[in-house]
Amino acid sequence: MANLFSSSIGRKLLMSITGLFLIVFLLVHLTLNSFLLLDGVLGFEEGQMFNAGAHFMATNPFIKIMEPMLAIGFLVHIMYSIGLTIQNIKARGAARYASGSKTDDVEWSSKNMFVLGIFVVSFLVVHLANFWVKMKITGDPLLHQEASFPFMGAEAHGENAYALVNTAFQNIAIVIIYVIGCIALSFHLSHGFWSAFQTIGWNNTVWLNRLQTISKVVAWFIGLGFCVIAIAQYLFF
Amino acid sequence: MKGKTLNLKLKVWRQKSATAQGKFETYEVSNISTEGSFLEMMDILNEQIISNGGDPVAFDHDCREGICGMCSLYINGHAHGPDEDITTCQLHMRKFTDGDTITIEPWRSAGFPVVKDLIVDRSAFDKILQAGGFVSVNTGGIPDGNAIPIPKEDADEAMDSASCIGCGACVASCKNGSAMLFVSAKVSQLALLPQGRVEAARRAKSMVAKMDELGFGNCTNTGACEVECPKNISITNIARLNREFLSAKLKD
């Protein structure tokens, strides 16, 4: 293990592992967001499922442990990406090709991971300000609206997280920011997912195409999933 | 048999020395056969410059058979020019059309400083090889060729990796100035064979350490290297290098 993280591949390993961890988080997040749309389908009153989900996330001890881990995951992923990108700019050198780069078959997103990452981080700041800060720090009048929902087989009362989310998504500007942020996320993940497996070393001639295809599916499932939920909230709820 | 001929305008990078400021010079060549190689066109250009009393364009070349890895020109946005899986010497002039302006540049990467005109210093690759790209063999009687059985698939894959000629097109095409395709091919060609397994862990660690020390960038798996590689080296070699390196490090 000596000096693993001082080597290029070791630092990239950190990028891969944190990246995959963040993707797992996104899948959990997307599952919870889907509750925003499913009340009618599953026979609950509007907002009950999401409020129960939010209550679960706020009270579950495992989630309490994972919350700081998630923050660390984001920080490591972001800090190392900055360090690696600075090194890469130096390694590339100052001189540029006058005839440019006309190499075909290179994924657009793979060449723009850092820029896409900046988009995702900017979106994250807006997103945290919209919801996380209000839920965890400042509080919001909407959260204090009466909310009751079935929880662990009984009727529970808690914060009305649904009201906060639902109100935010009635603002078209917020919905547009979310759609842009999530499309940037999709492009970021469409390269990031398979690239993470390549860096860990889990790839070969057979799996290369498979992983690249799975990568696109996972990326757009996540990105468009969030978009559809935000747009549906704006239009129908 | 006489093919068509071309009249071309060439924008060539001229730089007197490693430290001198370089700039593009424009030349015109005429009557270039479409059957000729790009380097033969360069020879004609140099004859023309010499007969006009000028300093010929310096460019690397050796075997002119596509196997030595010396030729290194970046032509019209591509390492080794606009054709698939070839070195510059194997690039035919039929890939161009009459009246074209062709931009000819040296490899551009911090790891490959320009020596003169179109020649770059690729000795960084030699240093990486010296760090571990070999097998240690004791002297003695010649071992029987078939004493160690090797599966055909492994032999083929090792041979594919070994076809890397170390030309540096991967580094030249990489937006990160990364040498991972080269290093991974050189690690793979030995890691796939039983003779190379003995020193595999040490090899992966020392070659990657040398690559980092020489300032090559961090691979972000864009795959541009694989596309521009004249020998079609696959980026799955990079996954193998990552595997070799990480498992070696984890055992430490």
Contacts between the chains, C-beta under 8 A, distances in Angstrom:
chain1	res1	chain2	res2	distance
A	1	B	249	6.4
A	1	B	250	6.4
A	1	B	252	5.8
A	2	B	249	7.6
A	2	B	252	5.1
A	3	B	249	8.0
A	4	B	246	7.9
A	4	B	249	4.7
A	4	B	250	7.7
A	7	B	208	5.9
A	7	B	209	6.8
A	7	B	212	6.0
A	7	B	245	7.5
A	7	B	249	7.4
A	8	B	208	6.9
A	8	B	211	7.3
A	8	B	212	5.0
A	8	B	216	8.0
A	8	B	217	7.9
A	8	B	218	4.6
A	8	B	219	7.6
A	9	B	208	6.0
A	9	B	241	7.7
A	9	B	242	5.7
A	9	B	245	5.0
A	9	B	246	6.6
A	10	B	246	7.8
A	10	B	249	6.8
A	11	B	218	6.9
A	12	B	218	5.9
A	12	B	219	7.1
A	12	B	242	7.9
A	13	B	242	8.0
A	13	B	246	6.4
A	84	B	218	4.7
A	84	B	220	8.0
A	87	B	217	6.1
A	87	B	218	6.0
A	88	B	175	7.4
A	88	B	176	3.9
A	88	B	177	6.7
A	88	B	178	7.4
A	88	B	217	4.1
A	88	B	218	5.7
A	88	B	220	7.4
A	90	B	110	6.3
A	90	B	215	7.0
A	90	B	217	7.7
A	91	B	109	7.1
A	91	B	110	5.3
A	91	B	111	6.6
A	91	B	176	6.1
A	91	B	177	3.4
A	91	B	178	6.9
A	91	B	215	5.7
A	91	B	216	5.6
A	91	B	217	3.2
A	91	B	218	7.8
A	92	B	109	6.4
A	92	B	110	6.5
A	92	B	174	7.7
A	92	B	175	6.4
A	92	B	176	6.3
A	92	B	177	4.3
A	92	B	217	6.4
A	93	B	108	6.3
A	93	B	109	5.6
A	93	B	110	3.6
A	93	B	177	6.5
A	95	B	108	4.6
A	96	B	108	6.8
A	97	B	74	6.0
A	97	B	77	6.9
A	97	B	105	5.7
A	97	B	108	5.8
A	98	B	11	7.3
A	98	B	13	8.0
A	98	B	24	6.7
A	98	B	103	5.6
A	98	B	105	6.3
A	99	B	74	7.2
A	99	B	75	7.5
A	99	B	76	5.1
A	99	B	77	4.4
A	99	B	103	4.0
A	99	B	105	6.6
A	100	B	77	5.0
A	101	B	77	5.9
A	101	B	173	7.0
A	101	B	175	7.5
A	101	B	224	7.3
A	102	B	76	6.9
A	102	B	77	3.1
A	102	B	78	5.7
A	102	B	82	7.6
A	103	B	77	7.7
A	103	B	78	6.8
A	103	B	173	5.8
A	103	B	224	4.7
A	103	B	227	5.1
A	103	B	228	5.7
A	104	B	227	6.4
A	105	B	223	7.2
A	105	B	227	5.4
A	106	B	222	5.4
A	106	B	223	5.9
A	106	B	224	4.9
A	106	B	227	6.6
A	107	B	222	7.0
A	107	B	223	7.3
A	110	B	220	6.6
A	110	B	221	6.5
A	110	B	222	4.2
A	110	B	223	6.9
A	111	B	175	6.1
A	111	B	222	5.7
A	113	B	220	6.2
A	191	B	221	7.4
A	194	B	221	7.7
A	195	B	220	6.9
A	195	B	221	4.2
A	197	B	239	8.0
A	198	B	221	5.1
A	198	B	235	7.3
A	198	B	238	6.7
A	198	B	239	5.1
A	198	B	242	7.1
A	199	B	219	7.9
A	199	B	221	7.1
A	199	B	242	5.7
A	200	B	242	6.7
A	200	B	246	7.3
A	201	B	239	5.4
A	201	B	240	7.2
A	201	B	242	4.0
A	201	B	243	3.1
A	201	B	244	7.8
A	201	B	246	5.8
A	201	B	247	7.7
A	202	B	239	7.2
A	202	B	243	7.8
A	203	B	236	6.0
A	203	B	239	3.6
A	204	B	236	5.2
A	204	B	239	6.5
A	204	B	240	7.7
A	205	B	234	6.4
A	205	B	236	5.0
A	208	B	234	7.8
A	208	B	235	7.5
A	208	B	236	5.7
